[in-house]
Amino acid sequence: RQIIDWLIVALMYWGLIFIFRNKTKYSKILTIVVISSVPILISNIVNIFYTLFTGKMIINPGLSGLVASGKVFSYSLNLLYMILSRVDIFILWGLIFLIIGIAISCKMKVWKSISIVLIVYILSIIVVITTSSISMMFLGGIFPR
């Protein structure tokens, strides 16, 4: 599944780079996308060790703990919770890798690279919120709120 995600995300970046009137090879963008995933891998390893040593799982990822209510099944209905769960230091680290990688490999201005990365990042948040909302519409009757 991760490889398919990388291929799709790289295609999105490649398309936006073309729209911003720059050219590069798809393989370069795919490489940048894969390398920018290293911080997420590190985050997952940290989370695994945290869980192993403390016996507790991280239920509220990123900044979502700021608005957590304690009702786990209601989180997918909370728009602010879902947005804040996508904001953490490891995700930001990966986004910085993407910005720098795209700017250098495409020889484009940094502001264009920032724009491209933010567009894809915001689209990914919208997809997560949409799929979560659709899931809750179907599962809403199964789980109490």
Residue frames as a rotation matrix with the C-alpha (Angstrom) as fourth column:
ARG 1
0.569 0.822 0.000 0.00
0.822 -0.569 0.000 0.00
0.000 0.000 -1.000 0.00
GLN 2
0.394 -0.476 -0.786 2.82
0.234 -0.775 0.587 2.43
-0.889 -0.415 -0.194 0.85
ILE 3
-0.665 -0.682 0.304 4.40
0.432 -0.020 0.901 2.02
-0.609 0.731 0.308 -2.58
ILE 4
-0.142 0.712 0.688 1.09
0.952 -0.092 0.292 2.83
0.272 0.696 -0.665 -4.28
ASP 5
0.736 0.374 -0.565 0.75
0.575 -0.785 0.230 5.92
-0.358 -0.494 -0.792 -2.06
TRP 6
-0.119 -0.875 -0.469 4.25
0.201 -0.483 0.852 7.06
-0.972 0.007 0.233 -3.07
LEU 7
-0.690 -0.136 0.711 3.44
0.699 0.131 0.703 6.57
-0.189 0.982 0.005 -6.76
ILE 8
0.287 0.898 0.335 0.20
0.915 -0.360 0.181 8.56
0.283 0.254 -0.925 -6.51
VAL 9
0.690 -0.068 -0.721 1.70
0.388 -0.806 0.447 11.37
-0.612 -0.588 -0.529 -4.42
ALA 10
-0.425 -0.902 -0.077 4.71
0.322 -0.230 0.918 11.63
-0.846 0.365 0.388 -6.76
LEU 11
-0.439 0.355 0.825 2.31
0.887 0.023 0.462 11.85
0.145 0.934 -0.325 -9.70
MET 12
0.684 0.705 -0.188 0.46
0.729 -0.667 0.155 14.70
-0.016 -0.243 -0.970 -7.97
TYR 13
0.322 -0.654 -0.685 3.72
0.174 -0.670 0.722 16.59
-0.931 -0.351 -0.102 -7.35
TRP 14
-0.633 -0.597 0.493 4.90
0.543 0.112 0.832 15.92
-0.552 0.795 0.253 -10.90
GLY 15
-0.005 0.750 0.661 1.61
0.965 -0.170 0.201 17.27
0.263 0.639 -0.723 -12.30
LEU 16
0.828 0.312 -0.466 1.71
0.474 -0.833 0.284 20.39
-0.300 -0.456 -0.838 -10.15
ILE 17
-0.112 -0.938 -0.329 5.33
0.255 -0.347 0.902 21.02
-0.960 0.017 0.278 -11.11
PHE 18
-0.605 -0.028 0.796 4.23
0.793 0.074 0.605 20.87
-0.076 0.997 -0.023 -14.75
ILE 19
0.478 0.857 0.190 1.34
0.848 -0.507 0.155 23.27
0.229 0.087 -0.969 -14.03
PHE 20
0.718 -0.294 -0.631 3.84
0.198 -0.783 0.590 25.66
-0.667 -0.548 -0.504 -12.40
ARG 21
0.955 -0.235 -0.183 5.74
-0.248 -0.286 -0.926 25.59
0.166 0.929 -0.332 -15.73
ASN 22
-0.025 -0.966 0.258 8.70
-0.939 0.111 0.325 23.55
-0.343 -0.234 -0.910 -14.64
LYS 23
0.675 0.189 -0.713 9.90
-0.515 0.813 -0.272 20.23
0.528 0.550 0.646 -15.99
THR 24
-0.302 -0.761 0.573 11.51
-0.930 0.366 -0.004 17.29
-0.207 -0.535 -0.819 -14.30
LYS 25
-0.548 0.071 -0.834 11.52
-0.327 0.899 0.291 13.53
0.770 0.432 -0.469 -14.54
TYR 26
0.557 0.825 0.097 8.87
-0.510 0.247 0.824 11.59
0.655 -0.509 0.559 -12.66
SER 27
0.460 -0.438 -0.773 11.60
0.558 0.819 -0.132 9.33
0.691 -0.371 0.621 -11.25
LYS 28
-0.651 -0.691 0.314 13.28
0.224 -0.570 -0.790 12.32
0.725 -0.444 0.526 -9.57
ILE 29
-0.220 0.667 0.712 10.04
-0.789 -0.551 0.272 13.34
0.574 -0.502 0.647 -7.89
LEU 30
0.720 0.465 -0.515 9.36
-0.145 0.827 0.543 9.75
0.679 -0.316 0.663 -6.82
THR 31
-0.081 -0.848 -0.524 12.82
0.650 0.353 -0.673 9.59
0.756 -0.395 0.522 -5.24
ILE 32
-0.740 -0.153 0.655 12.17
-0.253 -0.839 -0.482 12.85
0.623 -0.523 0.582 -3.36
VAL 33
0.258 0.928 0.269 8.79
-0.746 0.015 0.666 11.56
0.614 -0.372 0.696 -2.13
VAL 34
0.629 -0.072 -0.774 10.33
0.307 0.938 0.163 8.31
0.714 -0.340 0.612 -0.87
ILE 35
-0.456 -0.877 -0.154 13.24
0.561 -0.148 -0.814 10.11
0.691 -0.458 0.559 0.86
SER 36
-0.567 0.289 0.771 10.84
-0.534 -0.842 -0.077 12.60
0.627 -0.456 0.632 2.47
SER 37
0.553 0.790 -0.263 9.05
-0.343 0.504 0.793 9.62
0.759 -0.348 0.550 4.06
VAL 38
-0.258 -0.754 -0.604 12.09
0.368 0.501 -0.783 8.83
0.893 -0.424 0.148 6.23
PRO 39
-0.811 -0.035 0.584 10.93
-0.468 -0.562 -0.683 11.18
0.352 -0.827 0.439 9.05
ILE 40
0.264 0.958 0.115 7.59
-0.907 0.206 0.367 9.34
0.328 -0.201 0.923 9.15
LEU 41
0.406 -0.235 -0.883 9.47
0.096 0.972 -0.214 6.03
0.909 0.003 0.418 9.42
ILE 42
-0.712 -0.702 -0.007 11.48
0.141 -0.134 -0.981 7.49
0.688 -0.699 0.194 12.31
SER 43
-0.428 0.654 0.624 8.23
-0.865 -0.497 -0.071 8.67
0.263 -0.570 0.778 13.93
ASN 44
0.581 0.672 -0.458 6.77
-0.546 0.740 0.394 5.17
0.604 0.021 0.797 13.66
ILE 45
-0.023 -0.687 -0.726 9.90
0.369 0.670 -0.645 3.65
0.929 -0.283 0.238 15.22
VAL 46
-0.850 -0.240 0.469 9.75
-0.275 -0.558 -0.783 6.18
0.450 -0.794 0.408 18.09
ASN 47
0.007 0.950 0.311 6.05
-0.953 -0.088 0.289 5.36
0.302 -0.299 0.905 18.60
ILE 48
0.510 0.123 -0.852 6.80
-0.097 0.992 0.085 1.62
0.855 0.039 0.517 18.67
PHE 49
-0.477 -0.772 -0.419 9.52
0.405 0.230 -0.885 2.04
0.780 -0.592 0.203 21.28
TYR 50
-0.683 0.320 0.656 7.31
-0.647 -0.681 -0.342 4.38
0.338 -0.658 0.673 23.32
THR 51
0.394 0.912 -0.112 4.53
-0.789 0.398 0.468 1.78
0.471 -0.096 0.877 23.30
LEU 52
0.312 -0.348 -0.884 6.91
0.199 0.934 -0.297 -1.08
0.929 -0.083 0.361 24.15
PHE 53
-0.661 -0.729 -0.181 8.55
0.346 -0.081 -0.935 0.72
0.667 -0.680 0.305 27.07
THR 54
-0.825 0.377 0.422 5.51
-0.561 -0.638 -0.528 2.45
0.070 -0.672 0.737 28.58
GLY 55
-0.806 0.570 0.159 2.79
0.532 0.816 -0.227 -0.03
-0.259 -0.098 -0.961 27.66
LYS 56
0.079 0.828 -0.556 0.65
0.208 -0.559 -0.803 2.89
-0.975 -0.052 -0.216 26.44
MET 57
-0.141 -0.039 0.989 -0.39
0.987 0.071 0.144 3.62
-0.076 0.997 0.028 22.87
ILE 58
-0.882 -0.104 -0.459 -0.32
0.068 -0.993 0.093 7.10
-0.466 0.051 0.883 21.41
ILE 59
-0.154 0.936 0.316 -4.01
0.864 0.282 -0.416 7.77
-0.479 0.209 -0.853 20.88
ASN 60
0.837 0.447 -0.317 -3.82
0.294 -0.854 -0.429 11.48
-0.463 0.266 -0.846 20.04
PRO 61
0.068 -0.880 0.470 -1.18
0.982 0.142 0.122 11.98
-0.174 0.454 0.874 17.32
GLY 62
-0.343 -0.308 0.887 0.37
0.613 -0.789 -0.036 15.35
0.711 0.532 0.460 16.51
LEU 63
-0.955 0.008 0.296 -1.33
-0.181 -0.807 -0.562 18.34
0.235 -0.591 0.772 18.08
SER 64
-0.210 0.957 -0.202 -4.72
-0.091 0.187 0.978 16.61
0.973 0.224 0.047 18.27
GLY 65
-0.331 0.022 -0.943 -4.25
0.853 0.435 -0.289 16.10
0.404 -0.900 -0.163 22.01
LEU 66
-0.997 -0.070 -0.012 -5.00
0.070 -0.927 -0.370 19.80
0.015 -0.370 0.929 22.43
VAL 67
-0.431 0.902 -0.033 -8.64
-0.881 -0.413 0.233 19.22
0.197 0.129 0.972 21.52
ALA 68
-0.666 0.140 -0.733 -9.06
0.046 0.988 0.147 15.58
0.744 0.064 -0.665 22.62
SER 69
-0.029 0.782 0.623 -12.23
-0.831 -0.365 0.420 14.92
0.556 -0.505 0.660 24.59
GLY 70
-0.644 -0.237 0.728 -11.61
-0.648 0.675 -0.354 11.35
-0.407 -0.699 -0.588 25.73
LYS 71
0.394 0.809 0.435 -14.34
-0.236 0.547 -0.803 9.96
-0.888 0.214 0.406 23.46
VAL 72
-0.554 -0.810 0.192 -12.26
-0.052 0.264 0.963 8.09
-0.831 0.523 -0.189 20.88
PHE 73
-0.361 0.455 0.814 -15.13
0.863 0.495 0.106 7.30
-0.354 0.740 -0.571 18.49
SER 74
0.710 0.660 -0.244 -16.14
0.534 -0.731 -0.425 10.97
-0.459 0.171 -0.872 18.24
TYR 75
-0.098 -0.849 -0.520 -12.71
0.101 -0.528 0.843 12.10
-0.990 0.030 0.138 17.00
SER 76
-0.708 -0.185 0.681 -13.51
0.655 0.186 0.732 11.35
-0.262 0.965 -0.011 13.37
LEU 77
0.350 0.879 0.325 -16.40
0.917 -0.392 0.073 13.81
0.191 0.273 -0.943 13.64
ASN 78
0.655 -0.180 -0.734 -14.18
0.309 -0.822 0.478 16.57
-0.689 -0.540 -0.483 15.03
LEU 79
0.875 -0.263 0.405 -12.75
0.350 -0.233 -0.907 18.54
0.333 0.936 -0.112 12.10
LEU 80
0.614 -0.667 0.422 -10.19
-0.723 -0.689 -0.037 20.41
0.316 -0.282 -0.906 14.22
TYR 81
0.465 -0.415 0.782 -9.00
-0.431 0.665 0.610 17.14
-0.773 -0.621 0.131 15.78
MET 82
0.716 -0.154 0.681 -8.43
0.558 0.713 -0.425 15.59
-0.420 0.684 0.596 12.35
ILE 83
0.810 -0.446 0.381 -6.51
0.012 -0.637 -0.771 18.63
0.586 0.629 -0.510 11.08
LEU 84
0.492 -0.636 0.595 -4.34
-0.869 -0.404 0.287 18.87
0.058 -0.657 -0.751 14.21
SER 85
0.660 -0.246 0.710 -3.57
-0.086 0.914 0.396 15.14
-0.746 -0.323 0.582 14.06
ARG 86
0.730 -0.387 0.563 -1.77
0.676 0.284 -0.680 15.83
0.103 0.877 0.469 10.76
VAL 87
0.587 -0.564 0.581 0.51
-0.347 -0.823 -0.449 18.45
0.732 0.062 -0.679 12.35
ASP 88
0.913 -0.407 -0.010 3.58
0.150 0.313 0.938 17.10
-0.379 -0.858 0.348 14.10
ILE 89
0.348 -0.865 -0.361 7.33
-0.594 -0.501 0.629 17.63
-0.725 -0.005 -0.688 13.98
PHE 90
-0.412 -0.528 0.743 7.99
0.179 0.753 0.634 14.53
-0.893 0.394 -0.216 11.86
ILE 91
0.394 0.619 0.680 5.41
0.846 0.046 -0.532 15.49
-0.360 0.784 -0.505 9.23
LEU 92
0.923 -0.090 -0.375 6.83
-0.152 -0.979 -0.138 19.03
-0.355 0.184 -0.917 9.11
TRP 93
-0.039 -0.993 0.114 10.33
-0.382 0.121 0.916 17.56
-0.923 -0.008 -0.384 8.76
GLY 94
-0.268 0.020 0.963 9.17
0.683 0.709 0.176 15.50
-0.679 0.705 -0.204 5.77
LEU 95
0.772 0.602 0.204 7.48
0.587 -0.553 -0.592 18.55
-0.243 0.577 -0.780 4.22
ILE 96
0.589 -0.656 -0.472 10.73
-0.484 -0.754 0.443 20.50
-0.647 -0.033 -0.762 4.53
PHE 97
-0.392 -0.697 0.600 12.55
0.095 0.618 0.780 17.65
-0.915 0.363 -0.176 2.75
LEU 98
0.160 0.557 0.815 9.95
0.898 0.261 -0.355 17.86
-0.410 0.789 -0.458 -0.03
ILE 99
0.926 0.216 -0.310 10.22
0.123 -0.949 -0.291 21.63
-0.357 0.231 -0.905 -0.36
ILE 100
0.192 -0.945 -0.264 14.02
-0.578 -0.326 0.748 21.58
-0.793 0.009 -0.609 -0.54
GLY 101
-0.398 -0.359 0.844 14.12
0.302 0.817 0.490 18.52
-0.866 0.450 -0.216 -2.81
ILE 102
0.434 0.645 0.629 11.61
0.836 -0.028 -0.548 19.91
-0.336 0.764 -0.551 -5.30
ALA 103
0.880 -0.124 -0.458 13.23
-0.170 -0.984 -0.061 23.36
-0.443 0.131 -0.887 -5.32
ILE 104
-0.061 -0.997 -0.048 16.69
-0.532 -0.008 0.847 21.93
-0.844 0.077 -0.530 -5.99
SER 105
-0.447 -0.161 0.880 15.80
0.423 0.829 0.366 19.15
-0.788 0.536 -0.302 -8.44
CYS 106
0.369 0.677 0.637 13.46
0.905 -0.107 -0.411 21.33
-0.210 0.728 -0.653 -10.50
LYS 107
-0.707 -0.703 0.080 15.60
0.707 -0.701 0.095 24.47
-0.010 0.124 0.992 -10.22
MET 108
0.106 0.824 0.557 12.57
0.546 -0.516 0.660 26.46
0.831 0.234 -0.504 -9.15
LYS 109
-0.429 -0.179 0.886 12.07
-0.473 -0.790 -0.389 29.25
0.769 -0.586 0.254 -6.66
VAL 110
-0.977 -0.026 -0.213 11.43
0.162 0.561 -0.812 28.15
0.141 -0.828 -0.543 -3.10
TRP 111
-0.581 0.814 -0.023 8.04
-0.581 -0.434 -0.688 29.88
-0.570 -0.386 0.725 -2.95
LYS 112
-0.010 0.555 -0.832 6.83
-0.916 0.328 0.230 27.75
0.401 0.764 0.505 -5.89
SER 113
-0.580 -0.294 -0.760 8.07
-0.051 0.944 -0.327 24.63
0.813 -0.151 -0.562 -4.17
ILE 114
-0.960 0.276 0.042 6.35
-0.061 -0.059 -0.996 25.65
-0.272 -0.959 0.074 -0.92
SER 115
-0.276 0.908 -0.314 3.12
-0.918 -0.346 -0.192 26.28
-0.283 0.235 0.930 -2.85
ILE 116
-0.111 0.183 -0.977 3.25
-0.638 0.741 0.212 22.87
0.762 0.647 0.034 -4.53
VAL 117
-0.810 -0.261 -0.526 3.94
0.187 0.735 -0.652 21.03
0.556 -0.626 -0.546 -1.27
LEU 118
-0.846 0.530 0.055 1.20
-0.281 -0.357 -0.891 22.92
-0.452 -0.769 0.451 0.60
ILE 119
-0.150 0.813 -0.562 -1.34
-0.980 -0.046 0.195 22.19
0.133 0.580 0.803 -2.14
VAL 120
-0.204 0.025 -0.979 -0.67
-0.223 0.972 0.071 18.44
0.953 0.233 -0.193 -1.94
TYR 121
-0.951 -0.185 -0.248 -0.58
0.197 0.257 -0.946 18.54
0.239 -0.949 -0.208 1.89
ILE 122
-0.629 0.778 0.018 -3.94
-0.645 -0.508 -0.571 20.33
-0.435 -0.371 0.821 2.08
LEU 123
-0.005 0.607 -0.795 -5.43
-0.861 0.402 0.313 17.93
0.509 0.686 0.520 -0.48
SER 124
-0.559 -0.252 -0.790 -4.24
0.071 0.935 -0.348 15.00
0.826 -0.250 -0.504 1.64
ILE 125
-0.965 0.262 0.012 -5.94
-0.058 -0.167 -0.984 16.47
-0.256 -0.950 0.176 4.71
ILE 126
-0.274 0.907 -0.319 -9.15
-0.944 -0.317 -0.091 16.92
-0.183 0.276 0.943 2.72
VAL 127
-0.138 0.169 -0.976 -8.99
-0.505 0.836 0.216 13.29
0.852 0.523 -0.030 1.55
VAL 128
-0.869 -0.227 -0.441 -8.47
0.238 0.589 -0.772 12.06
0.435 -0.776 -0.457 5.14
ILE 129
-0.789 0.615 0.015 -11.38
-0.378 -0.465 -0.801 14.14
-0.485 -0.637 0.599 6.43
THR 130
-0.135 0.767 -0.628 -13.66
-0.982 -0.019 0.188 13.08
0.132 0.642 0.755 3.56
THR 131
-0.284 -0.007 -0.959 -12.93
-0.232 0.971 0.061 9.36
0.930 0.240 -0.278 3.85
SER 132
-0.968 -0.076 -0.238 -13.26
0.211 0.262 -0.942 9.50
0.134 -0.962 -0.238 7.62
SER 133
-0.602 0.796 -0.060 -16.59
-0.666 -0.543 -0.511 11.31
-0.439 -0.268 0.858 7.37
ILE 134
-0.027 0.571 -0.820 -17.91
-0.846 0.424 0.323 8.81
0.532 0.703 0.472 4.82
SER 135
-0.617 -0.269 -0.739 -16.77
0.084 0.912 -0.402 5.92
0.782 -0.310 -0.540 7.03
MET 136
-0.970 0.239 -0.039 -18.54
0.006 -0.138 -0.990 7.39
-0.242 -0.961 0.133 10.04
MET 137
-0.320 0.903 -0.288 -21.75
-0.947 -0.314 0.068 7.80
-0.029 0.294 0.955 8.04
PHE 138
0.092 0.325 -0.941 -21.76
-0.479 0.843 0.244 4.04
0.873 0.428 0.234 7.44
LEU 139
-0.428 -0.356 -0.830 -20.40
0.469 0.698 -0.541 3.02
0.772 -0.621 -0.132 10.85
GLY 140
-0.673 0.139 0.726 -22.24
-0.490 -0.819 -0.298 5.68
0.554 -0.556 0.619 12.84
GLY 141
0.383 0.916 0.117 -25.00
-0.755 0.237 0.612 3.29
0.533 -0.322 0.782 13.80
ILE 142
0.416 -0.292 -0.861 -22.57
0.281 0.942 -0.184 0.62
0.865 -0.166 0.474 14.97
PHE 143
-0.490 -0.711 -0.504 -20.52
0.753 -0.054 -0.656 2.64
0.439 -0.701 0.562 17.44
PRO 144
0.597 0.692 -0.406 -22.05
0.802 -0.515 0.302 4.86
0.000 -0.506 -0.863 20.12
ARG 145
0.143 -0.519 0.843 -20.96
0.359 -0.767 -0.532 8.49
0.922 0.379 0.077 20.10
